[in-house]
Amino acid sequence: MKLPAAYLRVTQIDAESQPSLAILQDALKTRDRLAIVDLSEMETLNTAGIAWLERISALAEAAGIRLRIISPHGTKVRRVLELMRFDR
């Protein structure tokens, strides 16, 4: 039985520490070709984080994987995601 989605909890993204892109390989094995990136525990999102999200978004789209990003409303991270249009 295939899982419905691949899941990655991210607590930090910066120039020295970038999360693995292996979630995309995991998502290819899921029933719904869905990758969920959970940013709920992040306090800030800087340019390295935005660059990583842009990269994973482009790779997911090219592979036919749906990418969902979790971030609570009212947080600084959510505001950055909204400004960068990652909330769509």
C-alpha positions, -999 to +999 in steps of 0.1 A: +000+000+000+014+034-010+013+063+014-008+093+003+020+119+006+057+124+014+062+147+044+092+169+055+093+190+087+117+219+082+131+237+112+158+257+096+169+268+062+201+289+057+232+291+036+249+263+056+219+241+063+195+233+035+169+205+037+173+175+015+154+173-018+149+136-012+112+143-003+107+146-041+119+111-046+097+099-018+067+118-034+072+099-066+065+067-047+033+080-031-002+073-043-011+110-049+024+123-060+022+148-032+050+164-011+042+183+020+068+207+035+059+217+070+074+251+080+053+254+112+084+253+135+103+280+116+105+315+131+119+333+101+124+327+064+154+344+047+167+345+011+183+311+014+149+297+025+131+314-004+157+301-029+153+265-015+115+268-018+118+281-054+141+252-063+120+225-047+088+241-063+104+241-098+117+205-094+083+193-081+064+209-110+088+194-136+083+159-120+045+162-119+045+164-081+021+185-062+038+205-034+020+218-004+036+241+022+023+243+057+028+275+077+004+289+104-015+321+097-002+352+114+035+342+115+065+359+099+071+329+077+036+329+065+038+366+056+070+360+036+053+331+018+023+353+010+046+381-003+065+357-025+032+341-036+040+306-023+006+306-006-012+299-039 
